Amino acid sequence: MKFQPDLLPGVNMLSRHEPGRVWVGTTPFEGSVLVPWQGEVQPWLVDAFGALTAAHFERAAALAPELVIFGSGARLRFPPPALMRALIERRIGFETMDTAAACRTYNVLVSEGRRVLAALLVETAGPGGA
């Protein structure tokens, strides 16, 4: 799915989502990624929903966003609350949606000047996360 975001200087905007990758501006990223509102896009070393751990969400919390938009893959799935302890303890907001919806929502929030982080699960182990 291709997006048509307004490009804002110094701000990461998601421009495209397709099987196996997402595009930040004109740069493709293979696999799961952490996309902060500003700064470097980081690989998020998880390839299936079932492989998520608390450490994955600790990495997201370390980037100090006000809100994390979690893209759970091709379909909506909610991670167990115990995995999100680092976010809860830091009072960082958290929303879950499928990855395509997360990309669209992230762009809207970034365009509003929000300190948002997209934690996008791009599965390589299939839609079941096995």
Contacts in CASP RR format, 6 or more apart in sequence:
PFRMAT RR
TARGET T0000
AUTHOR 0000-0000-0000
METHOD contacts of the structure
MODEL  1
MKFQPDLLPGVNMLSRHEPGRVWVGTTPFEGSVLVPWQGEVQPWLVDAFG
ALTAAHFERAAALAPELVIFGSGARLRFPPPALMRALIERRIGFETMDTA
AACRTYNVLVSEGRRVLAALLVETAGPGGA
1 16 0 8 1.000
1 17 0 8 1.000
1 18 0 8 1.000
1 100 0 8 1.000
1 103 0 8 1.000
2 15 0 8 1.000
2 16 0 8 1.000
3 14 0 8 1.000
3 15 0 8 1.000
3 16 0 8 1.000
3 17 0 8 1.000
3 103 0 8 1.000
3 104 0 8 1.000
3 107 0 8 1.000
4 15 0 8 1.000
5 13 0 8 1.000
5 14 0 8 1.000
5 15 0 8 1.000
5 25 0 8 1.000
5 107 0 8 1.000
5 111 0 8 1.000
6 13 0 8 1.000
6 111 0 8 1.000
7 13 0 8 1.000
7 25 0 8 1.000
8 110 0 8 1.000
8 111 0 8 1.000
10 38 0 8 1.000
10 39 0 8 1.000
11 37 0 8 1.000
11 38 0 8 1.000
11 110 0 8 1.000
11 113 0 8 1.000
12 24 0 8 1.000
12 25 0 8 1.000
12 35 0 8 1.000
12 36 0 8 1.000
12 37 0 8 1.000
12 38 0 8 1.000
12 39 0 8 1.000
12 41 0 8 1.000
12 110 0 8 1.000
13 24 0 8 1.000
13 25 0 8 1.000
13 107 0 8 1.000
13 110 0 8 1.000
13 111 0 8 1.000
14 22 0 8 1.000
14 23 0 8 1.000
14 24 0 8 1.000
14 25 0 8 1.000
14 35 0 8 1.000
14 103 0 8 1.000
14 106 0 8 1.000
14 107 0 8 1.000
14 118 0 8 1.000
15 23 0 8 1.000
15 24 0 8 1.000
15 25 0 8 1.000
15 26 0 8 1.000
16 22 0 8 1.000
16 23 0 8 1.000
16 28 0 8 1.000
17 23 0 8 1.000
17 99 0 8 1.000
17 100 0 8 1.000
17 103 0 8 1.000
20 30 0 8 1.000
20 31 0 8 1.000
20 122 0 8 1.000
20 123 0 8 1.000
20 124 0 8 1.000
21 28 0 8 1.000
21 29 0 8 1.000
21 30 0 8 1.000
21 31 0 8 1.000
21 122 0 8 1.000
22 28 0 8 1.000
22 29 0 8 1.000
22 31 0 8 1.000
22 33 0 8 1.000
22 35 0 8 1.000
22 99 0 8 1.000
22 103 0 8 1.000
22 120 0 8 1.000
22 122 0 8 1.000
23 29 0 8 1.000
24 33 0 8 1.000
24 35 0 8 1.000
24 41 0 8 1.000
27 41 0 8 1.000
29 41 0 8 1.000
29 43 0 8 1.000
30 122 0 8 1.000
31 43 0 8 1.000
31 44 0 8 1.000
31 47 0 8 1.000
31 122 0 8 1.000
31 124 0 8 1.000
32 43 0 8 1.000
32 44 0 8 1.000
32 45 0 8 1.000
32 46 0 8 1.000
32 47 0 8 1.000
32 120 0 8 1.000
32 121 0 8 1.000
32 122 0 8 1.000
32 123 0 8 1.000
33 41 0 8 1.000
33 42 0 8 1.000
33 43 0 8 1.000
33 44 0 8 1.000
33 118 0 8 1.000
33 120 0 8 1.000
33 122 0 8 1.000
34 41 0 8 1.000
34 42 0 8 1.000
34 43 0 8 1.000
34 44 0 8 1.000
34 59 0 8 1.000
34 60 0 8 1.000
34 63 0 8 1.000
34 117 0 8 1.000
34 118 0 8 1.000
34 119 0 8 1.000
34 120 0 8 1.000
35 41 0 8 1.000
35 106 0 8 1.000
35 117 0 8 1.000
35 118 0 8 1.000
35 120 0 8 1.000
36 42 0 8 1.000
36 63 0 8 1.000
36 65 0 8 1.000
36 117 0 8 1.000
37 65 0 8 1.000
37 110 0 8 1.000
37 113 0 8 1.000
37 114 0 8 1.000
37 115 0 8 1.000
37 116 0 8 1.000
37 117 0 8 1.000
42 59 0 8 1.000
44 56 0 8 1.000
44 59 0 8 1.000
44 60 0 8 1.000
44 119 0 8 1.000
44 120 0 8 1.000
44 121 0 8 1.000
45 56 0 8 1.000
46 52 0 8 1.000
46 53 0 8 1.000
46 56 0 8 1.000
46 121 0 8 1.000
47 122 0 8 1.000
47 123 0 8 1.000
47 124 0 8 1.000
47 125 0 8 1.000
48 123 0 8 1.000
48 124 0 8 1.000
48 125 0 8 1.000
48 126 0 8 1.000
48 128 0 8 1.000
48 129 0 8 1.000
48 130 0 8 1.000
49 72 0 8 1.000
49 73 0 8 1.000
49 77 0 8 1.000
49 79 0 8 1.000
49 121 0 8 1.000
49 123 0 8 1.000
49 128 0 8 1.000
49 129 0 8 1.000
50 129 0 8 1.000
50 130 0 8 1.000
51 125 0 8 1.000
51 129 0 8 1.000
52 79 0 8 1.000
52 83 0 8 1.000
52 121 0 8 1.000
53 83 0 8 1.000
54 82 0 8 1.000
54 83 0 8 1.000
54 84 0 8 1.000
54 85 0 8 1.000
54 86 0 8 1.000
56 83 0 8 1.000
56 119 0 8 1.000
57 68 0 8 1.000
57 79 0 8 1.000
57 83 0 8 1.000
57 84 0 8 1.000
57 85 0 8 1.000
57 86 0 8 1.000
57 87 0 8 1.000
57 119 0 8 1.000
58 86 0 8 1.000
60 68 0 8 1.000
60 86 0 8 1.000
60 87 0 8 1.000
60 92 0 8 1.000
60 117 0 8 1.000
60 119 0 8 1.000
61 68 0 8 1.000
61 86 0 8 1.000
61 87 0 8 1.000
61 90 0 8 1.000
61 92 0 8 1.000
62 86 0 8 1.000
63 117 0 8 1.000
64 90 0 8 1.000
64 92 0 8 1.000
64 115 0 8 1.000
65 92 0 8 1.000
65 115 0 8 1.000
65 116 0 8 1.000
65 117 0 8 1.000
66 92 0 8 1.000
66 93 0 8 1.000
66 114 0 8 1.000
66 115 0 8 1.000
66 116 0 8 1.000
67 92 0 8 1.000
67 93 0 8 1.000
67 94 0 8 1.000
67 95 0 8 1.000
67 109 0 8 1.000
67 114 0 8 1.000
67 115 0 8 1.000
67 116 0 8 1.000
67 117 0 8 1.000
68 87 0 8 1.000
68 92 0 8 1.000
68 93 0 8 1.000
68 94 0 8 1.000
68 95 0 8 1.000
68 116 0 8 1.000
68 117 0 8 1.000
68 118 0 8 1.000
68 119 0 8 1.000
69 95 0 8 1.000
69 97 0 8 1.000
69 102 0 8 1.000
69 105 0 8 1.000
69 106 0 8 1.000
69 109 0 8 1.000
69 116 0 8 1.000
69 117 0 8 1.000
69 118 0 8 1.000
69 119 0 8 1.000
70 79 0 8 1.000
70 94 0 8 1.000
70 95 0 8 1.000
70 96 0 8 1.000
70 97 0 8 1.000
70 102 0 8 1.000
70 119 0 8 1.000
70 121 0 8 1.000
71 96 0 8 1.000
71 97 0 8 1.000
71 98 0 8 1.000
71 99 0 8 1.000
71 101 0 8 1.000
71 102 0 8 1.000
71 118 0 8 1.000
71 119 0 8 1.000
71 120 0 8 1.000
71 121 0 8 1.000
72 78 0 8 1.000
72 79 0 8 1.000
72 96 0 8 1.000
72 97 0 8 1.000
72 98 0 8 1.000
72 99 0 8 1.000
72 102 0 8 1.000
72 121 0 8 1.000
73 98 0 8 1.000
73 99 0 8 1.000
73 120 0 8 1.000
73 121 0 8 1.000
73 122 0 8 1.000
73 123 0 8 1.000
73 127 0 8 1.000
74 98 0 8 1.000
74 99 0 8 1.000
74 123 0 8 1.000
74 127 0 8 1.000
75 98 0 8 1.000
75 127 0 8 1.000
76 96 0 8 1.000
76 97 0 8 1.000
76 98 0 8 1.000
77 96 0 8 1.000
78 96 0 8 1.000
79 96 0 8 1.000
81 88 0 8 1.000
84 94 0 8 1.000
87 93 0 8 1.000
87 94 0 8 1.000
88 94 0 8 1.000
95 105 0 8 1.000
97 105 0 8 1.000
99 120 0 8 1.000
99 121 0 8 1.000
99 122 0 8 1.000
102 118 0 8 1.000
102 120 0 8 1.000
103 118 0 8 1.000
103 120 0 8 1.000
106 116 0 8 1.000
106 118 0 8 1.000
109 116 0 8 1.000
110 116 0 8 1.000
123 129 0 8 1.000
END
